[in-house]
Amino acid sequence: MNPLIKQVEYAVRGKLAIRAEEIRTDLETGKGSYGFNKVVSCNIGNPQQLNQTPITFFRQVASLCDNPDLLKKENREIVSQLYPSDALERAQTLLHSIGSVGAYSHSQGVPHIRNTVAKFIEERDGGHAADPTHIFLTQGASSGVQTLLSMLTEDEKSGIMIPIPQYPLYSASLALYGAKPVHYFLDESTGWSLDIDQLTKNLKNAREEGTDVRALVIINPGNPTGQCLEANNLRDIISFCHEHRLVLLADEVYQTNIYEPETRPFISFKKALMDHPVAEVREGVELVSFHSISKGMIGECGRRGGYFECVNLDSEILEQIYKMASVSLCPNLHGQILVDLMCNPPRVGDASYESYTGEIKTIYESLVRRSKKLEGVFNKMEGVSCQSAQGSMYLFPQVTLSDKVAEAAKKENMAPDAYYSHAMLEATGVCVVPGSGFGQKDNTWHFRSTFLPEEHLFDKFCSDIEKFHADFMDKYRV
C-alpha cells in the first residue's frame, strides 16, 4: 500500500460519522436502546439529506434530459401539461449540445455548458469577461481542487498555504500527494479574519526552512468558520500572491450562502483581481477559482457537479490540466447539466421564474433564521462562544472543556472536542465534527455544526443540544 494513504485523515466522514451510521442502522432495525429516534447529520453540508427541497425547475430539466422520449413531437401535448415551456426548451437546447447523457462529453466539459459558465462569471463580476476555454467542468469542486494540488506538488518540499481552521479536503489531499501544508491562522476574536502580516511571516519562515511554497488556498466564504472577506482584504491577498509568486486557489463554493449581504457581500477573487489598480498584478497573478452545485440553495451534492476557472495561467499549463482531465475522460453529464442550470436559472419573463425565485427565497430566508437561532443557542450555553455566520452553512463554536474532560478523552485516545462530540452523538443523535478535525489554535476546542435540520424540527434539535451540554458540563465539572 502507498504509505501516504495511511497519513490521510478526513474528519467530516471520520470515526464519528461512521458511528452515526452504525446508530442509524440500529434504529432502522430495532437494535439497541437510544434516547432518540433518528440521527441528525450535521457533520456535512449535505442539504438534501436533511430534506431541503430540490429546485423544481432543475429537476424538471434533468428528468427530461434523462428521458428524451418525452420531448418527441407526438408526446408534446401531454408532456406540456406536466412541464413548463421553459423547462422543455432548456432540455431541448441541452440535449442538442450534449447528444445523450449516457455518452462521454468533451473532457473539459460540454462546450455549450462552459459558455454558460463564462457568461455567468461575466454577469457576476460586473462585466469582466471569462474565457470558456479556460473553464473546466468537474465532479464537484473537490476533484478540481485535487487536480490542482496534485499538479502543484513536485516533491515533499512542495508547500501549499492553507488556513487553520480549514476544510480537511486540503490537508487530506496534501497528505496523499506528499506535499507540505503551511498553516496560517484565522483570528477567531475578530470574526475569523485573515492577517496579511501573519501570512508574510509564515511564508518567510517556511521558505527559510527549505519549503518550496507554491500556492495559497483561500476559502471564501469560510468553511468551517463562515466568514466573508471584504474587498480590501481580497486586494491585499492578491498583492501578497503577486509579491511572493504564489498561485491563488480560491474555494468559492459558498458564494450564494451570504447572510449579511449589505455589510458583507460576496466578491469573487476574479473580480477583485480584475479590479486591482496595478496592471502588473492584474495580468500576473495566477488564479484558479472553484464553484459547485452542492451548496447554495441548490444543494445537489449527489449529482457531483462543479467547475474551476483559470486566470493568467500559461497555455502550456492549461494543456497539462487538460491532459489530466482527459485521463478521467469527462465529468459526469448529470452534474454538468446542473452546472448549466445553476449558472443560467430562469429569468424574468420565463414560465418558471416566479416559482424558481419563490423556492430560492424560501430556502434562503429559512437558512438565515436557522443560522441566527443556532448561534443564539450556542452563545447562551455555558463556556461556549460562537461567531456569526456571514456565509456558508456552518457554525464553529468554541467550547471550554475542563481538565476532567481532557483526562477522560486521553483514556479513549481522543482529543477533548472529539470526546465531547462523541458524547453528543450518543446522547442526542446529533452528529457534528470536532474542531480538531479542521485544525485550531493549541488548547482551544471547537466543533462544527451545520444549521441544515428542517426548520419545523429546529426547536427540538436546539433543545436536545442544550440539555446534553448542560448535563455534560455538570458531569465533568472540576
Summary of the structure (lengths in Angstrom):
residues: 478
radius of gyration: 23.0
end to end distance: 45.7
largest distance: 76.5
contacts: 1607
relative contact order: 0.15
helix: 51%
strand: 13%
